[in-house]
Amino acid sequence: MGSPVKDKNAQVTFLKQRLNMFLDLLDAIDPESTEVEDIDRLIGIMDDLESKVREFNNRDEE
């Protein structure tokens, strides 16, 4: 992986990019053919994003 993102603006940009990728993925999903595993992967992506937000918040407090 790359080096930690410590700059606040870079952190926000990173999170925006990840969120936009997630939204693009949601737009591409066909609700008629979506399976439970697909939903589980989406939940995992959201969990990863939430972890990144917490990680960035913890860095700001240090």
N, CA, C and O atoms as a Tripos MOL2 file, in Angstrom:
@<TRIPOS>MOLECULE
protein
  248   247    62     0     0
PROTEIN
NO_CHARGES

@<TRIPOS>ATOM
      1 N           0.8370   -1.1780    0.0000 N.3       1 MET1
      2 CA          0.0000    0.0000    0.0000 C.3       1 MET1
      3 C           0.8820    1.2410    0.0000 C.2       1 MET1
      4 O           2.0960    1.1660    0.1880 O.2       1 MET1
      5 N           0.2350    2.3880   -0.2170 N.am      2 GLY2
      6 CA          0.9580    3.6410   -0.2460 C.3       2 GLY2
      7 C           1.2080    4.1680    1.1500 C.2       2 GLY2
      8 O           0.8510    3.5470    2.1510 O.2       2 GLY2
      9 N           1.8270    5.3240    1.1840 N.am      3 SER3
     10 CA          2.1090    5.9440    2.4770 C.3       3 SER3
     11 C           0.8270    6.5400    3.0650 C.2       3 SER3
     12 O          -0.1110    6.8520    2.3310 O.2       3 SER3
     13 N           0.7910    6.6950    4.3820 N.am      4 PRO4
     14 CA         -0.4010    7.2410    5.0240 C.3       4 PRO4
     15 C          -0.6990    8.6630    4.5420 C.2       4 PRO4
     16 O           0.2070    9.4680    4.3250 O.2       4 PRO4
     17 N          -1.9840    8.9430    4.3810 N.am      5 VAL5
     18 CA         -2.4260   10.2760    3.9780 C.3       5 VAL5
     19 C          -2.6060   11.0900    5.2480 C.2       5 VAL5
     20 O          -3.4980   10.8060    6.0480 O.2       5 VAL5
     21 N          -1.7600   12.1070    5.4410 N.am      6 LYS6
     22 CA         -1.7980   12.8780    6.6860 C.3       6 LYS6
     23 C          -2.3720   14.2730    6.4910 C.2       6 LYS6
     24 O          -2.9030   14.8620    7.4320 O.2       6 LYS6
     25 N          -2.2700   14.8060    5.2790 N.am      7 ASP7
     26 CA         -2.7880   16.1330    4.9860 C.3       7 ASP7
     27 C          -4.3160   16.0950    4.9700 C.2       7 ASP7
     28 O          -4.9120   15.2510    4.3010 O.2       7 ASP7
     29 N          -4.9490   17.0120    5.7070 N.am      8 LYS8
     30 CA         -6.4110   17.0210    5.8350 C.3       8 LYS8
     31 C          -7.1010   17.1160    4.4710 C.2       8 LYS8
     32 O          -8.0740   16.4050    4.2200 O.2       8 LYS8
     33 N          -6.6040   17.9910    3.5890 N.am      9 ASN9
     34 CA         -7.2040   18.1300    2.2600 C.3       9 ASN9
     35 C          -7.0670   16.8540    1.4490 C.2       9 ASN9
     36 O          -7.9860   16.4690    0.7260 O.2       9 ASN9
     37 N          -5.9260   16.2000    1.5700 N.am     10 ALA10
     38 CA         -5.7100   14.9410    0.8600 C.3      10 ALA10
     39 C          -6.6340   13.8520    1.4080 C.2      10 ALA10
     40 O          -7.1200   13.0070    0.6560 O.2      10 ALA10
     41 N          -6.8700   13.8780    2.7110 N.am     11 GLN11
     42 CA         -7.7800   12.9080    3.3200 C.3      11 GLN11
     43 C          -9.1980   13.0910    2.7800 C.2      11 GLN11
     44 O          -9.8720   12.1230    2.4300 O.2      11 GLN11
     45 N          -9.6350   14.3430    2.7180 N.am     12 VAL12
     46 CA        -10.9840   14.6310    2.2110 C.3      12 VAL12
     47 C         -11.0950   14.2230    0.7460 C.2      12 VAL12
     48 O         -12.0970   13.6410    0.3300 O.2      12 VAL12
     49 N         -10.0590   14.5330   -0.0330 N.am     13 THR13
     50 CA        -10.0560   14.1550   -1.4500 C.3      13 THR13
     51 C         -10.1120   12.6440   -1.6040 C.2      13 THR13
     52 O         -10.8590   12.1240   -2.4340 O.2      13 THR13
     53 N          -9.3180   11.9390   -0.8010 N.am     14 PHE14
     54 CA         -9.3130   10.4820   -0.8330 C.3      14 PHE14
     55 C         -10.7090    9.9280   -0.5400 C.2      14 PHE14
     56 O         -11.2050    9.0630   -1.2630 O.2      14 PHE14
     57 N         -11.3370   10.4310    0.5200 N.am     15 LEU15
     58 CA        -12.6620    9.9400    0.9000 C.3      15 LEU15
     59 C         -13.7040   10.2660   -0.1700 C.2      15 LEU15
     60 O         -14.5800    9.4460   -0.4460 O.2      15 LEU15
     61 N         -13.6200   11.4400   -0.7680 N.am     16 LYS16
     62 CA        -14.5490   11.8060   -1.8420 C.3      16 LYS16
     63 C         -14.4010   10.8660   -3.0340 C.2      16 LYS16
     64 O         -15.3930   10.4280   -3.6170 O.2      16 LYS16
     65 N         -13.1650   10.5630   -3.3880 N.am     17 GLN17
     66 CA        -12.9200    9.6580   -4.5120 C.3      17 GLN17
     67 C         -13.4770    8.2700   -4.2300 C.2      17 GLN17
     68 O         -14.1190    7.6610   -5.0860 O.2      17 GLN17
     69 N         -13.2270    7.7800   -3.0330 N.am     18 ARG18
     70 CA        -13.7430    6.4500   -2.6520 C.3      18 ARG18
     71 C         -15.2640    6.4310   -2.6390 C.2      18 ARG18
     72 O         -15.8850    5.4700   -3.0920 O.2      18 ARG18
     73 N         -15.8630    7.4990   -2.1160 N.am     19 LEU19
     74 CA        -17.3220    7.5670   -2.0760 C.3      19 LEU19
     75 C         -17.8960    7.6440   -3.4890 C.2      19 LEU19
     76 O         -18.9100    7.0070   -3.7760 O.2      19 LEU19
     77 N         -17.2670    8.4090   -4.3660 N.am     20 ASN20
     78 CA        -17.7330    8.4950   -5.7490 C.3      20 ASN20
     79 C         -17.6250    7.1510   -6.4630 C.2      20 ASN20
     80 O         -18.5030    6.7930   -7.2470 O.2      20 ASN20
     81 N         -16.5480    6.4040   -6.1960 N.am     21 MET21
     82 CA        -16.4130    5.0710   -6.7850 C.3      21 MET21
     83 C         -17.5340    4.1590   -6.2830 C.2      21 MET21
     84 O         -18.0920    3.3670   -7.0420 O.2      21 MET21
     85 N         -17.8520    4.2830   -4.9970 N.am     22 PHE22
     86 CA        -18.9320    3.4820   -4.4210 C.3      22 PHE22
     87 C         -20.2690    3.8450   -5.0640 C.2      22 PHE22
     88 O         -21.0630    2.9620   -5.3910 O.2      22 PHE22
     89 N         -20.5180    5.1410   -5.2450 N.am     23 LEU23
     90 CA        -21.7620    5.5840   -5.8710 C.3      23 LEU23
     91 C         -21.8570    5.1080   -7.3210 C.2      23 LEU23
     92 O         -22.9350    4.7300   -7.7810 O.2      23 LEU23
     93 N         -20.7400    5.1250   -8.0360 N.am     24 ASP24
     94 CA        -20.7210    4.6040   -9.4030 C.3      24 ASP24
     95 C         -21.0620    3.1140   -9.4090 C.2      24 ASP24
     96 O         -21.7950    2.6420  -10.2780 O.2      24 ASP24
     97 N         -20.5370    2.3960   -8.4540 N.am     25 LEU25
     98 CA        -20.8320    0.9740   -8.3310 C.3      25 LEU25
     99 C         -22.3180    0.7500   -8.0710 C.2      25 LEU25
    100 O         -22.9350   -0.1290   -8.6730 O.2      25 LEU25
    101 N         -22.8910    1.5500   -7.1710 N.am     26 LEU26
    102 CA        -24.3220    1.4400   -6.8940 C.3      26 LEU26
    103 C         -25.1600    1.6980   -8.1350 C.2      26 LEU26
    104 O         -26.1450    1.0030   -8.3840 O.2      26 LEU26
    105 N         -24.7620    2.7060   -8.9200 N.am     27 ASP27
    106 CA        -25.4890    3.0230  -10.1490 C.3      27 ASP27
    107 C         -25.4290    1.8810  -11.1540 C.2      27 ASP27
    108 O         -26.3660    1.6830  -11.9280 O.2      27 ASP27
    109 N         -24.3350    1.1320  -11.1460 N.am     28 ALA28
    110 CA        -24.1400    0.0640  -12.1220 C.3      28 ALA28
    111 C         -24.8510   -1.2350  -11.7480 C.2      28 ALA28
    112 O         -24.9700   -2.1400  -12.5750 O.2      28 ALA28
    113 N         -25.3120   -1.3260  -10.5330 N.am     29 ILE29
    114 CA        -25.9380   -2.5730  -10.0710 C.3      29 ILE29
    115 C         -27.3580   -2.6930  -10.6110 C.2      29 ILE29
    116 O         -28.1450   -1.7480  -10.5710 O.2      29 ILE29
    117 N         -27.6560   -3.8770  -11.1130 N.am     30 ASP30
    118 CA        -29.0130   -4.1840  -11.5660 C.3      30 ASP30
    119 C         -29.7710   -4.8030  -10.3960 C.2      30 ASP30
    120 O         -29.4580   -5.9150   -9.9690 O.2      30 ASP30
    121 N         -30.7660   -4.0850   -9.8770 N.am     31 PRO31
    122 CA        -31.4860   -4.5990   -8.7010 C.3      31 PRO31
    123 C         -32.1420   -5.9630   -8.9420 C.2      31 PRO31
    124 O         -32.3240   -6.7380   -8.0020 O.2      31 PRO31
    125 N         -32.4910   -6.2540  -10.1810 N.am     32 GLU32
    126 CA        -33.1510   -7.5300  -10.4840 C.3      32 GLU32
    127 C         -32.2050   -8.7240  -10.3740 C.2      32 GLU32
    128 O         -32.6410   -9.8470  -10.1190 O.2      32 GLU32
    129 N         -30.9050   -8.4750  -10.5670 N.am     33 SER33
    130 CA        -29.9680   -9.5950  -10.5510 C.3      33 SER33
    131 C         -28.9850   -9.5500   -9.3760 C.2      33 SER33
    132 O         -28.0570  -10.3560   -9.3100 O.2      33 SER33
    133 N         -29.1880   -8.6170   -8.4610 N.am     34 THR34
    134 CA        -28.2960   -8.4850   -7.3120 C.3      34 THR34
    135 C         -28.5480   -9.6210   -6.3270 C.2      34 THR34
    136 O         -29.6900   -9.9400   -5.9960 O.2      34 THR34
    137 N         -27.4550  -10.2210   -5.8680 N.am     35 GLU35
    138 CA        -27.5540  -11.3290   -4.9260 C.3      35 GLU35
    139 C         -27.0630  -10.8970   -3.5520 C.2      35 GLU35
    140 O         -26.4850   -9.8210   -3.4000 O.2      35 GLU35
    141 N         -27.2890  -11.7240   -2.5770 N.am     36 VAL36
    142 CA        -26.9060  -11.4320   -1.1930 C.3      36 VAL36
    143 C         -25.4080  -11.1660   -1.0910 C.2      36 VAL36
    144 O         -24.9850  -10.2830   -0.3450 O.2      36 VAL36
    145 N         -24.6090  -11.9190   -1.8320 N.am     37 GLU37
    146 CA        -23.1530  -11.7270   -1.8010 C.3      37 GLU37
    147 C         -22.7820  -10.3240   -2.2840 C.2      37 GLU37
    148 O         -21.8530   -9.7090   -1.7620 O.2      37 GLU37
    149 N         -23.5110   -9.8250   -3.2810 N.am     38 ASP38
    150 CA        -23.2590   -8.4720   -3.7820 C.3      38 ASP38
    151 C         -23.5460   -7.4320   -2.6940 C.2      38 ASP38
    152 O         -22.7790   -6.4860   -2.5060 O.2      38 ASP38
    153 N         -24.6340   -7.6180   -1.9970 N.am     39 ILE39
    154 CA        -25.0040   -6.7060   -0.9060 C.3      39 ILE39
    155 C         -23.9630   -6.7800    0.2060 C.2      39 ILE39
    156 O         -23.5970   -5.7590    0.7870 O.2      39 ILE39
    157 N         -23.4910   -7.9800    0.4980 N.am     40 ASP40
    158 CA        -22.4450   -8.1460    1.5140 C.3      40 ASP40
    159 C         -21.1780   -7.3940    1.1290 C.2      40 ASP40
    160 O         -20.5370   -6.7810    1.9830 O.2      40 ASP40
    161 N         -20.8090   -7.4370   -0.1580 N.am     41 ARG41
    162 CA        -19.6250   -6.7070   -0.6240 C.3      41 ARG41
    163 C         -19.8320   -5.1970   -0.4850 C.2      41 ARG41
    164 O         -18.9150   -4.4720   -0.0990 O.2      41 ARG41
    165 N         -21.0340   -4.7330   -0.7990 N.am     42 LEU42
    166 CA        -21.3310   -3.2980   -0.6550 C.3      42 LEU42
    167 C         -21.2260   -2.8700    0.8050 C.2      42 LEU42
    168 O         -20.6800   -1.8100    1.1080 O.2      42 LEU42
    169 N         -21.7400   -3.6800    1.6870 N.am     43 ILE43
    170 CA        -21.6490   -3.3870    3.1200 C.3      43 ILE43
    171 C         -20.1800   -3.3560    3.5450 C.2      43 ILE43
    172 O         -19.7810   -2.5090    4.3440 O.2      43 ILE43
    173 N         -19.3840   -4.2710    3.0160 N.am     44 GLY44
    174 CA        -17.9540   -4.2940    3.3210 C.3      44 GLY44
    175 C         -17.2530   -3.0230    2.8550 C.2      44 GLY44
    176 O         -16.3830   -2.4970    3.5480 O.2      44 GLY44
    177 N         -17.6320   -2.5380    1.6890 N.am     45 ILE45
    178 CA        -17.0490   -1.2910    1.1750 C.3      45 ILE45
    179 C         -17.4130   -0.1320    2.0980 C.2      45 ILE45
    180 O         -16.5660    0.7040    2.4120 O.2      45 ILE45
    181 N         -18.6520   -0.0820    2.5260 N.am     46 MET46
    182 CA        -19.0810    0.9810    3.4400 C.3      46 MET46
    183 C         -18.3440    0.8770    4.7710 C.2      46 MET46
    184 O         -17.9630    1.8920    5.3540 O.2      46 MET46
    185 N         -18.1440   -0.3370    5.2490 N.am     47 ASP47
    186 CA        -17.3800   -0.5350    6.4890 C.3      47 ASP47
    187 C         -15.9440   -0.0360    6.3350 C.2      47 ASP47
    188 O         -15.3910    0.5790    7.2470 O.2      47 ASP47
    189 N         -15.3430   -0.3070    5.1650 N.am     48 ASP48
    190 CA        -13.9780    0.1710    4.9000 C.3      48 ASP48
    191 C         -13.9240    1.6940    4.8920 C.2      48 ASP48
    192 O         -12.9990    2.2890    5.4450 O.2      48 ASP48
    193 N         -14.9200    2.3260    4.2630 N.am     49 LEU49
    194 CA        -14.9740    3.7890    4.2360 C.3      49 LEU49
    195 C         -15.1220    4.3550    5.6470 C.2      49 LEU49
    196 O         -14.4720    5.3370    6.0050 O.2      49 LEU49
    197 N         -15.9750    3.7320    6.4300 N.am     50 GLU50
    198 CA        -16.1680    4.1800    7.8070 C.3      50 GLU50
    199 C         -14.8720    4.0450    8.6100 C.2      50 GLU50
    200 O         -14.5410    4.9200    9.4110 O.2      50 GLU50
    201 N         -14.1470    2.9590    8.3960 N.am     51 SER51
    202 CA        -12.8690    2.7550    9.0790 C.3      51 SER51
    203 C         -11.8630    3.8320    8.6900 C.2      51 SER51
    204 O         -11.1130    4.3230    9.5340 O.2      51 SER51
    205 N         -11.8510    4.1990    7.4040 N.am     52 LYS52
    206 CA        -10.9400    5.2480    6.9440 C.3      52 LYS52
    207 C         -11.2800    6.5830    7.6020 C.2      52 LYS52
    208 O         -10.3800    7.3220    8.0000 O.2      52 LYS52
    209 N         -12.5540    6.8920    7.7170 N.am     53 VAL53
    210 CA        -12.9650    8.1490    8.3680 C.3      53 VAL53
    211 C         -12.4810    8.1490    9.8110 C.2      53 VAL53
    212 O         -11.9380    9.1490   10.2800 O.2      53 VAL53
    213 N         -12.6700    7.0390   10.5190 N.am     54 ARG54
    214 CA        -12.1990    6.9430   11.9030 C.3      54 ARG54
    215 C         -10.6830    7.0820   11.9800 C.2      54 ARG54
    216 O         -10.1550    7.7720   12.8510 O.2      54 ARG54
    217 N          -9.9940    6.4180   11.0600 N.am     55 GLU55
    218 CA         -8.5310    6.4810   11.0350 C.3      55 GLU55
    219 C          -8.0570    7.9210   10.8210 C.2      55 GLU55
    220 O          -7.1410    8.3840   11.5010 O.2      55 GLU55
    221 N          -8.6800    8.6220    9.8790 N.am     56 PHE56
    222 CA         -8.2990   10.0110    9.6180 C.3      56 PHE56
    223 C          -8.6180   10.8950   10.8150 C.2      56 PHE56
    224 O          -7.8420   11.7930   11.1400 O.2      56 PHE56
    225 N          -9.7370   10.6570   11.4700 N.am     57 ASN57
    226 CA        -10.0830   11.4340   12.6610 C.3      57 ASN57
    227 C          -9.0640   11.1930   13.7780 C.2      57 ASN57
    228 O          -8.6850   12.1250   14.4870 O.2      57 ASN57
    229 N          -8.6290    9.9560   13.9310 N.am     58 ASN58
    230 CA         -7.6330    9.6410   14.9600 C.3      58 ASN58
    231 C          -6.2910   10.2930   14.6610 C.2      58 ASN58
    232 O          -5.5960   10.7220   15.5820 O.2      58 ASN58
    233 N          -5.9210   10.3720   13.4070 N.am     59 ARG59
    234 CA         -4.6720   11.0420   13.0320 C.3      59 ARG59
    235 C          -4.7220   12.5180   13.3560 C.2      59 ARG59
    236 O          -3.7250   13.1080   13.7720 O.2      59 ARG59
    237 N          -5.9050   13.1240   13.1600 N.am     60 ASP60
    238 CA         -6.0490   14.5470   13.4470 C.3      60 ASP60
    239 C          -5.9120   14.8290   14.9340 C.2      60 ASP60
    240 O          -5.4580   15.9050   15.3220 O.2      60 ASP60
    241 N          -6.3010   13.8700   15.7710 N.am     61 GLU61
    242 CA         -6.2550   14.0690   17.2230 C.3      61 GLU61
    243 C          -4.8450   13.8830   17.7760 C.2      61 GLU61
    244 O          -4.5470   14.3350   18.8820 O.2      61 GLU61
    245 N          -3.9790   13.2230   17.0140 N.am     62 GLU62
    246 CA         -2.6130   12.9370   17.5030 C.3      62 GLU62
    247 C          -1.7380   14.1580   17.4470 C.2      62 GLU62
    248 O          -0.5660   14.0950   17.8180 O.2      62 GLU62
@<TRIPOS>BOND
     1     1     2 1
     2     2     3 1
     3     3     4 2
     4     3     5 am
     5     5     6 1
     6     6     7 1
     7     7     8 2
     8     7     9 am
     9     9    10 1
    10    10    11 1
    11    11    12 2
    12    11    13 am
    13    13    14 1
    14    14    15 1
    15    15    16 2
    16    15    17 am
    17    17    18 1
    18    18    19 1
    19    19    20 2
    20    19    21 am
    21    21    22 1
    22    22    23 1
    23    23    24 2
    24    23    25 am
    25    25    26 1
    26    26    27 1
    27    27    28 2
    28    27    29 am
    29    29    30 1
    30    30    31 1
    31    31    32 2
    32    31    33 am
    33    33    34 1
    34    34    35 1
    35    35    36 2
    36    35    37 am
    37    37    38 1
    38    38    39 1
    39    39    40 2
    40    39    41 am
    41    41    42 1
    42    42    43 1
    43    43    44 2
    44    43    45 am
    45    45    46 1
    46    46    47 1
    47    47    48 2
    48    47    49 am
    49    49    50 1
    50    50    51 1
    51    51    52 2
    52    51    53 am
    53    53    54 1
    54    54    55 1
    55    55    56 2
    56    55    57 am
    57    57    58 1
    58    58    59 1
    59    59    60 2
    60    59    61 am
    61    61    62 1
    62    62    63 1
    63    63    64 2
    64    63    65 am
    65    65    66 1
    66    66    67 1
    67    67    68 2
    68    67    69 am
    69    69    70 1
    70    70    71 1
    71    71    72 2
    72    71    73 am
    73    73    74 1
    74    74    75 1
    75    75    76 2
    76    75    77 am
    77    77    78 1
    78    78    79 1
    79    79    80 2
    80    79    81 am
    81    81    82 1
    82    82    83 1
    83    83    84 2
    84    83    85 am
    85    85    86 1
    86    86    87 1
    87    87    88 2
    88    87    89 am
    89    89    90 1
    90    90    91 1
    91    91    92 2
    92    91    93 am
    93    93    94 1
    94    94    95 1
    95    95    96 2
    96    95    97 am
    97    97    98 1
    98    98    99 1
    99    99   100 2
   100    99   101 am
   101   101   102 1
   102   102   103 1
   103   103   104 2
   104   103   105 am
   105   105   106 1
   106   106   107 1
   107   107   108 2
   108   107   109 am
   109   109   110 1
   110   110   111 1
   111   111   112 2
   112   111   113 am
   113   113   114 1
   114   114   115 1
   115   115   116 2
   116   115   117 am
   117   117   118 1
   118   118   119 1
   119   119   120 2
   120   119   121 am
   121   121   122 1
   122   122   123 1
   123   123   124 2
   124   123   125 am
   125   125   126 1
   126   126   127 1
   127   127   128 2
   128   127   129 am
   129   129   130 1
   130   130   131 1
   131   131   132 2
   132   131   133 am
   133   133   134 1
   134   134   135 1
   135   135   136 2
   136   135   137 am
   137   137   138 1
   138   138   139 1
   139   139   140 2
   140   139   141 am
   141   141   142 1
   142   142   143 1
   143   143   144 2
   144   143   145 am
   145   145   146 1
   146   146   147 1
   147   147   148 2
   148   147   149 am
   149   149   150 1
   150   150   151 1
   151   151   152 2
   152   151   153 am
   153   153   154 1
   154   154   155 1
   155   155   156 2
   156   155   157 am
   157   157   158 1
   158   158   159 1
   159   159   160 2
   160   159   161 am
   161   161   162 1
   162   162   163 1
   163   163   164 2
   164   163   165 am
   165   165   166 1
   166   166   167 1
   167   167   168 2
   168   167   169 am
   169   169   170 1
   170   170   171 1
   171   171   172 2
   172   171   173 am
   173   173   174 1
   174   174   175 1
   175   175   176 2
   176   175   177 am
   177   177   178 1
   178   178   179 1
   179   179   180 2
   180   179   181 am
   181   181   182 1
   182   182   183 1
   183   183   184 2
   184   183   185 am
   185   185   186 1
   186   186   187 1
   187   187   188 2
   188   187   189 am
   189   189   190 1
   190   190   191 1
   191   191   192 2
   192   191   193 am
   193   193   194 1
   194   194   195 1
   195   195   196 2
   196   195   197 am
   197   197   198 1
   198   198   199 1
   199   199   200 2
   200   199   201 am
   201   201   202 1
   202   202   203 1
   203   203   204 2
   204   203   205 am
   205   205   206 1
   206   206   207 1
   207   207   208 2
   208   207   209 am
   209   209   210 1
   210   210   211 1
   211   211   212 2
   212   211   213 am
   213   213   214 1
   214   214   215 1
   215   215   216 2
   216   215   217 am
   217   217   218 1
   218   218   219 1
   219   219   220 2
   220   219   221 am
   221   221   222 1
   222   222   223 1
   223   223   224 2
   224   223   225 am
   225   225   226 1
   226   226   227 1
   227   227   228 2
   228   227   229 am
   229   229   230 1
   230   230   231 1
   231   231   232 2
   232   231   233 am
   233   233   234 1
   234   234   235 1
   235   235   236 2
   236   235   237 am
   237   237   238 1
   238   238   239 1
   239   239   240 2
   240   239   241 am
   241   241   242 1
   242   242   243 1
   243   243   244 2
   244   243   245 am
   245   245   246 1
   246   246   247 1
   247   247   248 2
@<TRIPOS>SUBSTRUCTURE
     1 MET1         2 RESIDUE 1 A MET
     2 GLY2         6 RESIDUE 1 A GLY
     3 SER3        10 RESIDUE 1 A SER
     4 PRO4        14 RESIDUE 1 A PRO
     5 VAL5        18 RESIDUE 1 A VAL
     6 LYS6        22 RESIDUE 1 A LYS
     7 ASP7        26 RESIDUE 1 A ASP
     8 LYS8        30 RESIDUE 1 A LYS
     9 ASN9        34 RESIDUE 1 A ASN
    10 ALA10       38 RESIDUE 1 A ALA
    11 GLN11       42 RESIDUE 1 A GLN
    12 VAL12       46 RESIDUE 1 A VAL
    13 THR13       50 RESIDUE 1 A THR
    14 PHE14       54 RESIDUE 1 A PHE
    15 LEU15       58 RESIDUE 1 A LEU
    16 LYS16       62 RESIDUE 1 A LYS
    17 GLN17       66 RESIDUE 1 A GLN
    18 ARG18       70 RESIDUE 1 A ARG
    19 LEU19       74 RESIDUE 1 A LEU
    20 ASN20       78 RESIDUE 1 A ASN
    21 MET21       82 RESIDUE 1 A MET
    22 PHE22       86 RESIDUE 1 A PHE
    23 LEU23       90 RESIDUE 1 A LEU
    24 ASP24       94 RESIDUE 1 A ASP
    25 LEU25       98 RESIDUE 1 A LEU
    26 LEU26      102 RESIDUE 1 A LEU
    27 ASP27      106 RESIDUE 1 A ASP
    28 ALA28      110 RESIDUE 1 A ALA
    29 ILE29      114 RESIDUE 1 A ILE
    30 ASP30      118 RESIDUE 1 A ASP
    31 PRO31      122 RESIDUE 1 A PRO
    32 GLU32      126 RESIDUE 1 A GLU
    33 SER33      130 RESIDUE 1 A SER
    34 THR34      134 RESIDUE 1 A THR
    35 GLU35      138 RESIDUE 1 A GLU
    36 VAL36      142 RESIDUE 1 A VAL
    37 GLU37      146 RESIDUE 1 A GLU
    38 ASP38      150 RESIDUE 1 A ASP
    39 ILE39      154 RESIDUE 1 A ILE
    40 ASP40      158 RESIDUE 1 A ASP
    41 ARG41      162 RESIDUE 1 A ARG
    42 LEU42      166 RESIDUE 1 A LEU
    43 ILE43      170 RESIDUE 1 A ILE
    44 GLY44      174 RESIDUE 1 A GLY
    45 ILE45      178 RESIDUE 1 A ILE
    46 MET46      182 RESIDUE 1 A MET
    47 ASP47      186 RESIDUE 1 A ASP
    48 ASP48      190 RESIDUE 1 A ASP
    49 LEU49      194 RESIDUE 1 A LEU
    50 GLU50      198 RESIDUE 1 A GLU
    51 SER51      202 RESIDUE 1 A SER
    52 LYS52      206 RESIDUE 1 A LYS
    53 VAL53      210 RESIDUE 1 A VAL
    54 ARG54      214 RESIDUE 1 A ARG
    55 GLU55      218 RESIDUE 1 A GLU
    56 PHE56      222 RESIDUE 1 A PHE
    57 ASN57      226 RESIDUE 1 A ASN
    58 ASN58      230 RESIDUE 1 A ASN
    59 ARG59      234 RESIDUE 1 A ARG
    60 ASP60      238 RESIDUE 1 A ASP
    61 GLU61      242 RESIDUE 1 A GLU
    62 GLU62      246 RESIDUE 1 A GLU
